[in-house]
Amino acid sequence: MAYIGNQVSSVLFTVNTFSGDGSATSFGPMDRAPAGPASVAVFVAGSYKTPSVDYTVSGTSINFTSPPALGTNNIVVHHLGNGVMTTLVPSDGSVTSTKLSSNVVITNLTANTTFRLPVFADNTARDTAITSPQSGMMVFITTGTQFQGHTGSSWIVIN
């Protein structure tokens, strides 16, 4: 299924450990920058810490409101996702019609190439050439000088 946005990916959960010294409140760097405080689960000496209350994150650093106690690897940070995600936006003019769904609706279209409208002598020639008309198709019929459009169920004169 096609979609717009970041490619779905799967990664192993990352765990960072730090050692408290009883006075420092900032630790890092973590292996990756979490998207926010709730994107990590933090434990100090086995005790769960509440995001945005007991700690915040800034880039790859974790900042505690109170210094964690002295201990070796007593601060454990479990990353719950991929971290900060950047939205990948295609550059202007890089998306082609083959990348779009067949039922995409485009409004306010400004063409930078010649618009080609199928021209037929009559309705019989049109029906022979277009065996599966789609809603929104347009043709020009020279007999009677008619622009015609397809409604999804039938051809109608539109001029």
C-alpha positions as CSV (number, residue, x, y, z in Angstrom):
1,M,0.0,0.0,0.0
2,A,1.4,3.4,-0.9
3,Y,1.5,6.2,1.6
4,I,3.1,9.6,2.1
5,G,5.6,10.0,5.0
6,N,8.4,8.2,6.6
7,Q,9.1,4.6,5.7
8,V,8.0,2.2,8.5
9,S,11.0,0.6,10.2
10,S,11.6,-1.7,13.0
11,V,14.5,-1.3,15.4
12,L,15.7,-3.0,18.6
13,F,14.9,-1.1,21.8
14,T,18.0,0.8,22.9
15,V,19.0,0.9,26.5
16,N,21.4,3.4,28.0
17,T,22.9,3.2,31.5
18,F,24.6,6.0,33.5
19,S,26.2,6.2,36.9
20,G,24.9,8.7,39.4
21,D,27.3,10.6,41.6
22,G,24.8,12.2,44.0
23,S,25.3,15.7,42.6
24,A,25.0,15.7,38.7
25,T,21.6,16.2,37.2
26,S,22.5,15.9,33.5
27,F,23.6,12.7,31.8
28,G,24.5,11.8,28.3
29,P,25.0,11.3,25.5
30,M,22.3,8.8,24.9
31,D,22.6,6.6,21.8
32,R,19.8,8.6,20.1
33,A,17.7,11.6,20.8
34,P,14.2,10.7,22.1
35,A,11.3,12.6,20.6
36,G,10.3,13.7,24.1
37,P,10.4,12.7,27.8
38,A,7.6,10.1,27.3
39,S,9.6,8.4,24.6
40,V,11.9,6.9,27.2
41,A,11.2,4.9,30.4
42,V,13.7,5.9,33.1
43,F,14.6,4.0,36.3
44,V,17.0,5.1,39.0
45,A,18.0,2.3,41.3
46,G,15.0,0.3,40.0
47,S,12.5,3.1,40.8
48,Y,10.5,4.3,37.8
49,K,10.7,8.1,37.2
50,T,7.8,10.2,35.8
51,P,8.4,11.9,32.5
52,S,8.4,15.7,32.6
53,V,8.2,15.6,36.4
54,D,11.3,13.8,37.5
55,Y,13.3,14.4,34.2
56,T,13.3,16.1,30.8
57,V,15.3,15.4,27.7
58,S,17.2,17.7,25.5
59,G,18.8,16.2,22.4
60,T,20.8,13.2,23.6
61,S,20.9,14.4,27.2
62,I,18.6,13.5,30.1
63,N,18.2,16.1,32.8
64,F,16.8,15.2,36.3
65,T,15.0,17.6,38.6
66,S,16.9,16.1,41.5
67,P,20.4,14.5,41.3
68,P,20.2,10.7,41.2
69,A,22.0,8.9,44.1
70,L,25.5,7.6,43.9
71,G,25.7,4.2,42.2
72,T,27.3,2.3,39.3
73,N,24.9,2.0,36.3
74,N,22.0,2.9,38.6
75,I,20.3,5.1,35.9
76,V,18.7,3.0,33.2
77,V,17.0,4.6,30.2
78,H,14.8,2.4,27.9
79,H,14.1,4.0,24.5
80,L,10.5,3.2,23.5
81,G,10.8,4.1,19.8
82,N,13.0,5.4,17.0
83,G,13.7,8.7,18.6
84,V,13.3,12.1,16.8
85,M,11.8,11.5,13.4
86,T,12.3,13.9,10.6
87,T,9.6,14.2,7.9
88,L,11.0,13.5,4.5
89,V,9.4,15.8,2.0
90,P,10.0,15.2,-1.7
91,S,11.7,18.0,-3.5
92,D,9.6,20.2,-5.9
93,G,9.0,18.5,-9.2
94,S,10.3,15.1,-8.1
95,V,6.9,13.3,-7.8
96,T,5.8,11.8,-11.1
97,S,2.4,10.4,-12.1
98,T,3.7,6.8,-11.7
99,K,4.2,7.5,-7.9
100,L,0.6,8.6,-7.5
101,S,-2.4,6.3,-6.9
102,S,-4.7,5.7,-9.9
103,N,-7.6,7.4,-8.1
104,V,-5.8,10.5,-7.0
105,V,-7.8,13.8,-7.3
106,I,-5.9,16.9,-8.4
107,T,-7.4,20.3,-8.1
108,N,-6.2,23.7,-9.3
109,L,-4.0,22.0,-11.9
110,T,-1.6,24.2,-13.9
111,A,-0.2,22.4,-16.8
112,N,3.3,23.1,-18.0
113,T,3.0,20.9,-21.1
114,T,0.5,20.8,-23.9
115,F,-2.9,19.5,-22.9
116,R,-4.0,16.7,-25.3
117,L,-7.7,16.1,-25.7
118,P,-8.7,13.0,-27.6
119,V,-10.7,13.9,-30.8
120,F,-13.1,11.5,-32.5
121,A,-15.3,11.8,-35.6
122,D,-18.4,10.5,-33.7
123,N,-19.6,8.6,-30.7
124,T,-19.1,5.2,-32.4
125,A,-15.4,6.0,-32.9
126,R,-15.1,7.2,-29.3
127,D,-16.7,4.0,-28.0
128,T,-14.4,1.9,-30.1
129,A,-11.3,3.6,-28.9
130,I,-12.3,4.0,-25.2
131,T,-13.7,0.7,-24.0
132,S,-13.5,1.5,-20.2
133,P,-14.2,5.2,-19.7
134,Q,-13.5,6.7,-16.3
135,S,-15.3,9.4,-14.5
136,G,-13.8,12.8,-15.5
137,M,-12.6,11.8,-18.9
138,M,-13.0,14.4,-21.6
139,V,-13.2,14.1,-25.4
140,F,-14.0,16.3,-28.4
141,I,-16.4,15.0,-31.1
142,T,-16.0,16.7,-34.4
143,T,-19.5,15.8,-35.6
144,G,-21.7,18.4,-33.9
145,T,-18.6,20.1,-32.4
146,Q,-19.1,18.8,-28.9
147,F,-17.0,18.5,-25.8
148,Q,-18.1,15.5,-23.9
149,G,-17.3,14.3,-20.4
150,H,-17.8,11.0,-18.7
151,T,-19.8,11.0,-15.4
152,G,-18.7,7.5,-14.4
153,S,-21.8,6.0,-15.9
154,S,-22.4,7.8,-19.2
155,W,-21.0,10.4,-21.6
156,I,-22.6,13.9,-21.5
157,V,-22.2,17.0,-23.6
158,I,-20.5,19.7,-21.6
159,N,-20.5,22.7,-24.0
